[in-house]
C-alpha cells in the first residue's frame, strides 16, 4: 500500500534526480540518432556502424551514473520502504506532461532494481504496469516537428507529391536522377495497388524522420485510399563506382543518391524491421507516436520488437517481459528441456505454448570446447552490437529472473541443478535464474532439410550459403557452420543462432590444406600439419556439410566458392582495406536496376505438430 502522505523531502529529490538521469540519457541517444543524417551524407559507413554500436551502451552507462549519484547523496540502498513508495509517487507526478513517460518508467525500474535486492522486484517500488498513458502524445510547441506528415495528392499530382516527399527530408546530396526514380516508384505503386478506385480521402502519410542503418536511409509511410492502407518504404542509397577487381575496394562514391526499391505491405516491412537486423538510427521526439504509427503498418509485430528496432532495446526488453508474464498467467503448460540436439555450452529450455527459447550458459563444458562464461557472454554482446545483416538472431539478456517453480518439469530442474548450479537459486515457490538469454524459436535447418520437399531443400541450401556470405560481408566468421546451428524463420530466411564460436573474419587466417609430404601423411586419419589457433581450412567444410547427394549438388552449383580459401581471403582483404559491403534487407528482384533469377526460399508450412528446438 502507498502512504497517504508525501512527507519525506528526500523522496522528491530522488525522483527528480532519476528523471534528470533519464533526460540526459535520451538527450545523448537522440543526438546520436540525429547525426546519422550527416554521416549518411558523408558516406561515413564506419562512423554509422560505430554510432549504432556505441548507442547501445548509453543506457547502462546512464543507469550506473544514476545509481552512483543516488547512493552518494542519499544512501538509497539503506532507505526504508516508505521512502521508496513516495519516490515512485513523486516520479509519476513528474511524468504527467513528459513526452517519453514509458521510457522514463523503464529507466526508473532499471535504477531501482540495481539498488534494491531482487526480492523487491514484484512489489510497489517499480512500474510493473504503465502508470502514464502514451496515447495521443505529441509536442504541442509551434516549432516542433510532427510525428508524420500528410500529403493529399490527386491522380494528376501523385508524381509531384512523391518528389516533394523526398525533397522534404532535405538531404544535402543530389540524386543521380530523382525523376527517373520517382517514375519507378509510381510504376511499382501501380503494380502493387492494381486498378483501384481513387477515393476522395486518398492520402500519403510519411514519418517525419528518415530511418538510417548501415549504408541506407529509408522513407517509411503508408498510402491510404478509403478504408485501404498500404504500408511502404523507400530505401535511399549512395551511388558507388563499379568494382572491376573483386579483391580491390571500390572507388570513392561520387556523392549521388538514388531510390533503390519500393517495398510494400506488411511482409516487406517485417523483413526491413526484422529481429535479425541492427537497430535503426531515428531522430524521434515522441517515440511512442512512432511505435503507434509503425504498428499500423505491421500489426503482427509486437510493440516490444518495434521499440527494439528503433534502438530502444531496454524498453523492448521491458515490454517483452510484461508480455511474457501475461502469457504465464493465461497458460498452464510447463517449461521443459527443449527438444532437439542438446548444446555443449548452453542449456536450452522452452515453454511449448510460447514462441521463444531460454538459454543458460552451463558451468562446465566438454574438453573440445575451450571457452569460458566470460568469453561466451562477450560473443553474445558482439552480436548485439554488430550489424546482424538479417542473419543473426537478436537476443534478450536478463538477470535475476524469477520463474514459478511449479511450472517447471522435474527433469528440467534436475538439468539446471547439474549443469548450471551457480546460476540457479531456489527461493520458496520461485526458481530464480541469475542470467539467461531469450531468443525467438526457429525450425533448426537440419530438421527442416530432413522434412522438406526436394525443391524446398534446394532453396534452403541456397539460403544457407547466402546466409554465410552475408555474415562474411559483415566481417563475421560463424565458426561452427553445421546445419543445426542455423534456423529457418517464418519468412523462410536462414538465420544463424549459435554464437559461442563466432569470430571477426579479419581475425581468422584462411589457409589451404597443405599437400601431403608422403604416402603416410596422405593415409593418416590425423591432422599432420601445424594448425594455429585462428587457422581455418575451408576445404575441410565439405565432409561435415555435404554428405547428402541432393544437398551437395545444390551447394556446389551455387556456393562452391565457400570451400575455396581465396573467397575468404579476398573478403578479408576488402574489409581490411575499409570497404563496407552492401547487404540488402529485401530481395534482389525488388531492386529497380537489378534482377535476381534465384527465387526466394519457400517458408515452412504452418504445422500443428511439435517442432524440435535449437
ZAMARGU-4260 file (C-alpha; in steps of 0.2 Angstrom, whole numbers, plus 5000, padded with zeros to 4 digits):
<rodrens>
0) 5000/5000/5000 | 5006/5018/4996 | 5007/5030/5011 | 4993/5044/5012 | 5006/5057/5015
5) 5021/5063/5005 | 5031/5069/5020 | 5049/5064/5016 | 5058/5078/5006 | 5071/5066/5001
10) 5058/5057/4990 | 5055/5071/4978 | 5074/5075/4977 | 5077/5056/4972 | 5063/5056/4960
15) 5069/5072/4952 | 5087/5066/4951 | 5081/5050/4942 | 5071/5059/4929 | 5086/5071/4926
20) 5097/5055/4923 | 5084/5048/4911 | 5083/5065/4902 | 5102/5065/4900 | 5101/5048/4893
25) 5088/5052/4880 | 5097/5068/4875 | 5113/5059/4871 | 5103/5045/4862 | 5093/5057/4852
30) 5109/5066/4847 | 5117/5050/4841 | 5102/5047/4830 | 5101/5065/4824 | 5119/5065/4817
35) 5115/5049/4807 | 5109/5061/4793 | 5126/5069/4792 | 5136/5053/4792 | 5125/5046/4778
40) 5128/5061/4768 | 5147/5060/4770 | 5146/5041/4766 | 5154/5038/4783 | 5149/5020/4785
45) 5161/5015/4798 | 5155/5030/4808 | 5137/5025/4806 | 5141/5007/4812 | 5151/5014/4827
50) 5137/5025/4832 | 5125/5011/4831 | 5136/5001/4842 | 5140/5014/4855 | 5122/5020/4857
55) 5118/5003/4864 | 5130/5006/4878 | 5122/5023/4883 | 5108/5016/4893 | 5118/5006/4905
60) 5131/5020/4907 | 5117/5032/4912 | 5109/5019/4924 | 5126/5017/4933 | 5128/5035/4934
65) 5111/5037/4942 | 5114/5023/4954 | 5131/5030/4960 | 5124/5048/4962 | 5109/5042/4972
70) 5119/5031/4983 | 5132/5045/4986 | 5119/5058/4990 | 5105/5049/4999 | 5112/5031/5004
75) 5097/5025/4994 | 5101/5006/4997 | 5098/5010/5016 | 5081/5019/5014 | 5065/5012/5022
80) 5051/5006/5011 | 5040/5021/5014 | 5053/5032/5006 | 5054/5022/4990 | 5035/5021/4989
85) 5035/5040/4990 | 5049/5041/4977 | 5038/5032/4965 | 5023/5043/4968 | 5033/5059/4965
90) 5040/5052/4949 | 5023/5048/4942 | 5019/5066/4946 | 5034/5072/4936 | 5029/5062/4921
95) 5012/5069/4918 | 5017/5081/4904 | 5033/5071/4899 | 5034/5066/4881 | 5043/5050/4884
100) 5034/5043/4900 | 5036/5025/4896 | 5054/5026/4893 | 5057/5036/4909 | 5047/5022/4919
105) 5058/5009/4912 | 5073/5019/4917 | 5066/5021/4935 | 5064/5002/4935 | 5082/4999/4930
110) 5089/5011/4943 | 5078/5004/4957 | 5082/4986/4954 | 5100/4990/4953 | 5099/4997/4971
115) 5087/4985/4979 | 5088/4966/4980 | 5078/4956/4968 | 5066/4951/4981 | 5058/4968/4979
120) 5055/4966/4961 | 5037/4962/4962 | 5031/4975/4974 | 5025/4993/4973 | 5043/5000/4971
125) 5043/4998/4952 | 5032/5000/4937 | 5025/4983/4934 | 5012/4991/4923 | 5012/5008/4915
130) 5006/5022/4926 | 5006/5036/4912 | 4996/5033/4895 | 5006/5035/4879 | 4990/5038/4869
135) 4990/5054/4858 | 5006/5061/4865 | 5013/5075/4854 | 5024/5090/4856 | 5012/5105/4855
140) 5026/5118/4854 | 5023/5128/4837 | 5041/5124/4831 | 5040/5106/4835 | 5040/5093/4821
145) 5025/5082/4819 | 5027/5063/4820 | 5022/5061/4802 | 5017/5072/4788 | 5001/5070/4777
150) 5000/5073/4759 | 4984/5074/4748 | 4988/5071/4730 | 4976/5069/4716 | 4978/5057/4702
155) 4987/5070/4692 | 4998/5076/4706 | 5004/5060/4714 | 5021/5061/4705 | 5024/5079/4711
160) 5019/5073/4728 | 5032/5059/4728 | 5045/5072/4723 | 5040/5083/4737 | 5041/5069/4750
165) 5059/5066/4745 | 5064/5084/4745 | 5056/5087/4762 | 5070/5077/4770 | 5082/5090/4764
170) 5097/5078/4761 | 5112/5088/4757 | 5117/5077/4742 | 5109/5077/4725 | 5100/5062/4717
175) 5108/5055/4702 | 5090/5056/4693 | 5076/5058/4705 | 5063/5060/4691 | 5068/5043/4685
180) 5067/5035/4702 | 5050/5043/4706 | 5044/5036/4689 | 5050/5019/4695 | 5041/5021/4712
185) 5025/5026/4703 | 5026/5011/4692 | 5028/5000/4707 | 5013/5008/4716 | 5003/5004/4701
190) 5009/4986/4701 | 5005/4985/4720 | 4988/4993/4720 | 4982/4987/4703 | 4967/4995/4696
195) 4958/5004/4710 | 4945/5017/4713 | 4953/5034/4718 | 4944/5039/4734 | 4941/5057/4740
200) 4951/5054/4755 | 4967/5047/4746 | 4982/5052/4756 | 5000/5048/4759 | 5007/5048/4777
205) 5026/5048/4780 | 5035/5048/4796 | 5045/5064/4798 | 5062/5056/4801 | 5072/5045/4790
210) 5077/5028/4796 | 5096/5026/4795 | 5105/5009/4796 | 5122/5005/4789 | 5123/5012/4771
215) 5105/5015/4769 | 5091/5028/4773 | 5073/5023/4772 | 5057/5034/4770 | 5043/5025/4779
220) 5025/5028/4777 | 5008/5022/4771 | 4996/5025/4757 | 4978/5027/4762 | 4964/5026/4750
225) 4947/5025/4758 | 4947/5010/4770 | 4963/5003/4762 | 4980/5006/4770 | 4996/5001/4761
230) 5012/5002/4770 | 5028/5006/4760 | 5046/5010/4762 | 5058/5018/4750 | 5077/5014/4753
235) 5089/5028/4748 | 5107/5023/4744 | 5123/5031/4738 | 5129/5028/4720 | 5146/5020/4720
240) 5158/5016/4706 | 5158/4998/4699 | 5171/4987/4706 | 5181/4978/4692 | 5193/4969/4703
245) 5184/4958/4717 | 5199/4960/4728 | 5200/4979/4727 | 5190/4992/4737 | 5178/5002/4726
250) 5182/5020/4721 | 5175/5034/4732 | 5157/5036/4730 | 5153/5051/4718 | 5141/5059/4730
255) 5124/5055/4722 | 5109/5046/4728 | 5096/5035/4721 | 5080/5026/4727 | 5084/5008/4726
260) 5067/5000/4728 | 5049/5002/4733 | 5044/4990/4747 | 5025/4987/4750 | 5014/4978/4763
265) 5017/4971/4780 | 5028/4957/4775 | 5041/4968/4766 | 5041/4980/4781 | 5043/4965/4793
270) 5059/4960/4784 | 5065/4978/4785 | 5062/4978/4804 | 5067/4960/4807 | 5074/4955/4824
275) 5089/4948/4814 | 5095/4966/4809 | 5104/4980/4818 | 5094/4994/4826 | 5089/5009/4816
280) 5095/5027/4820 | 5079/5038/4820 | 5078/5055/4827 | 5062/5054/4837 | 5054/5067/4849
285) 5040/5056/4854 | 5045/5038/4852 | 5028/5031/4857 | 5020/5040/4842 | 5032/5032/4830
290) 5028/5015/4838 | 5010/5018/4836 | 5012/5023/4818 | 5023/5008/4814 | 5011/4996/4822
295) 4998/5002/4810 | 5010/4996/4796 | 5014/4980/4805 | 5000/4975/4817 | 5008/4957/4819
300) 5024/4964/4826 | 5024/4966/4845 | 5027/4983/4852 | 5042/4977/4861 | 5051/4972/4844
305) 5047/4989/4837 | 5054/4998/4851 | 5070/4987/4850 | 5071/4990/4831 | 5071/5009/4835
310) 5086/5007/4846 | 5076/5007/4862 | 5080/4989/4866 | 5078/4992/4885 | 5060/4997/4883
315) 5058/4982/4871 | 5065/4971/4885 | 5053/4978/4897 | 5038/4976/4886 | 5043/4959/4881
320) 5044/4954/4900 | 5027/4961/4903 | 5020/4951/4888 | 5029/4935/4895 | 5021/4937/4912
325) 5004/4940/4904 | 5007/4924/4894 | 5011/4914/4910 | 4995/4920/4919 | 4985/4914/4904
330) 4994/4897/4901 | 4996/4881/4911 | 5009/4871/4902 | 5027/4868/4909 | 5044/4873/4905
335) 5054/4858/4898 | 5071/4854/4891 | 5070/4860/4873 | 5068/4845/4860 | 5082/4843/4848
340) 5101/4841/4849 | 5107/4847/4866 | 5121/4861/4866 | 5138/4859/4873 | 5139/4876/4881
345) 5121/4881/4883 | 5106/4873/4892 | 5091/4877/4882 | 5073/4876/4888 | 5056/4882/4882
350) 5038/4883/4886 | 5028/4874/4872 | 5015/4887/4871 | 5027/4901/4869 | 5037/4905/4853
355) 5054/4909/4862 | 5068/4898/4869 | 5078/4902/4885 | 5096/4899/4885 | 5108/4897/4900
360) 5127/4896/4900 | 5132/4880/4908 | 5145/4880/4922 | 5156/4867/4913 | 5159/4861/4895
365) 5166/4846/4886 | 5185/4846/4883 | 5184/4851/4865 | 5175/4867/4870 | 5190/4878/4875
370) 5179/4893/4882 | 5173/4902/4897 | 5157/4910/4903 | 5165/4927/4901 | 5170/4923/4883
375) 5153/4917/4878 | 5145/4932/4885 | 5157/4943/4875 | 5151/4934/4859 | 5133/4937/4863
380) 5137/4956/4866 | 5147/4956/4850 | 5131/4950/4841 | 5121/4963/4850 | 5132/4977/4845
385) 5136/4971/4827 | 5127/4973/4811 | 5117/4957/4811 | 5113/4959/4792 | 5097/4949/4794
390) 5107/4933/4798 | 5110/4933/4817 | 5095/4932/4829 | 5094/4946/4842 | 5094/4940/4860
395) 5086/4947/4875 | 5098/4946/4890 | 5091/4946/4908 | 5097/4944/4925 | 5089/4938/4941
400) 5073/4932/4933 | 5060/4923/4945 | 5050/4909/4937 | 5036/4900/4946 | 5044/4883/4951
405) 5028/4873/4949 | 5028/4877/4930 | 5045/4868/4928 | 5046/4849/4924 | 5057/4840/4937
410) 5068/4834/4923 | 5072/4852/4918 | 5075/4857/4936 | 5087/4842/4938 | 5097/4848/4922
415) 5098/4865/4929 | 5105/4859/4946 | 5118/4848/4937 | 5124/4860/4923 | 5120/4877/4930
420) 5121/4877/4949 | 5130/4894/4950 | 5115/4902/4941 | 5101/4894/4950 | 5093/4900/4966
425) 5078/4890/4973 | 5068/4903/4983 | 5052/4895/4990 | 5039/4895/4976 | 5051/4903/4964
430) 5066/4897/4954 | 5077/4912/4951 | 5089/4911/4936 | 5103/4924/4938 | 5107/4926/4920
435) 5099/4920/4904 | 5096/4924/4886 | 5079/4923/4877 | 5078/4921/4858 | 5065/4918/4845
440) 5061/4900/4842 | 5065/4894/4824 | 5065/4877/4815 | 5083/4870/4815 | 5089/4869/4797
445) 5095/4851/4799 | 5077/4846/4804 | 5070/4857/4790 | 5081/4848/4777 | 5075/4831/4783
450) 5057/4835/4781 | 5057/4847/4766 | 5052/4843/4748 | 5067/4842/4735 | 5063/4860/4729
455) 5062/4867/4747 | 5079/4858/4751 | 5087/4866/4736 | 5080/4884/4741 | 5086/4881/4759
460) 5104/4876/4754 | 5105/4891/4743 | 5098/4902/4758 | 5111/4894/4769 | 5125/4899/4758
465) 5118/4916/4756 | 5117/4917/4775 | 5136/4913/4777 | 5140/4926/4763 | 5130/4939/4771
470) 5139/4936/4788 | 5156/4936/4778 | 5151/4953/4771 | 5148/4959/4789 | 5165/4953/4795
475) 5159/4938/4804 | 5165/4920/4803 | 5152/4909/4811 | 5165/4896/4817 | 5153/4881/4818
480) 5144/4880/4802 | 5134/4864/4805 | 5116/4864/4799 | 5110/4863/4817 | 5117/4880/4821
485) 5105/4888/4808 | 5087/4890/4809 | 5073/4894/4797 | 5061/4909/4801 | 5043/4910/4797
490) 5048/4921/4782 | 5059/4907/4775 | 5075/4916/4779 | 5090/4906/4786 | 5097/4913/4802
495) 5112/4909/4812 | 5110/4907/4831 | 5124/4898/4839 | 5137/4912/4844 | 5150/4904/4856
500) 5162/4901/4842 | 5160/4916/4831 | 5175/4927/4826 | 5178/4943/4816 | 5183/4937/4799
505) 5198/4948/4800 | 5205/4939/4815 | 5205/4922/4806 | 5219/4915/4795 | 5211/4906/4780
510) 5223/4893/4773 | 5223/4879/4760 | 5226/4861/4766 | 5245/4858/4763 | 5250/4844/4750
515) 5254/4828/4759 | 5273/4826/4761 | 5272/4807/4759 | 5260/4792/4757 | 5260/4791/4776
520) 5253/4809/4778 | 5240/4805/4764 | 5233/4790/4773 | 5234/4797/4790 | 5217/4800/4799
525) 5225/4813/4810 | 5230/4831/4805 | 5249/4830/4801 | 5252/4849/4798 | 5253/4863/4811
530) 5237/4872/4815 | 5236/4889/4823 | 5223/4895/4835 | 5214/4906/4822 | 5218/4895/4806
535) 5203/4890/4796 | 5204/4877/4781 | 5188/4880/4770 | 5192/4864/4760 | 5188/4854/4776
540) 5170/4860/4777 | 5163/4848/4764 | 5164/4832/4773 | 5154/4839/4788 | 5141/4848/4777
545) 5139/4839/4761 | 5136/4821/4765 | 5118/4820/4756 | 5120/4820/4737 | 5105/4832/4734
550) 5112/4844/4746 | 5130/4843/4739 | 5124/4845/4721 | 5114/4862/4725 | 5128/4868/4736
555) 5142/4865/4723 | 5131/4873/4710 | 5128/4889/4720 | 5141/4890/4734 | 5157/4880/4729
560) 5167/4896/4732 | 5164/4894/4751 | 5176/4879/4750 | 5190/4890/4742 | 5202/4899/4754
565) 5203/4913/4741 | 5185/4918/4743 | 5188/4921/4762 | 5205/4929/4759 | 5198/4941/4746
570) 5184/4947/4758 | 5196/4948/4772 | 5207/4960/4762 | 5192/4971/4756 | 5186/4973/4774
575) 5204/4977/4780 | 5205/4990/4766 | 5190/4999/4773 | 5176/4993/4762 | 5159/4991/4769
580) 5148/4978/4759 | 5130/4981/4754 | 5118/4968/4762 | 5100/4972/4757 | 5085/4969/4769
585) 5074/4965/4754 | 5075/4953/4739 | 5086/4957/4724 | 5072/4956/4712 | 5063/4971/4721
590) 5078/4982/4716 | 5074/4994/4702 | 5090/4991/4692 | 5094/4973/4697 | 5085/4956/4693
595) 5089/4940/4703 | 5084/4924/4694 | 5085/4914/4711 | 5068/4913/4719 | 5066/4916/4737
600) 5066/4901/4749 | 5048/4895/4752 | 5044/4897/4771 | 5040/4881/4780 | 5021/4877/4780
605) 5012/4880/4796 | 5012/4864/4806 | 5002/4858/4822 | 5015/4845/4827 | 5029/4850/4839
610) 5045/4856/4831 | 5062/4852/4838 | 5070/4867/4845 | 5088/4873/4843
</rodrens>
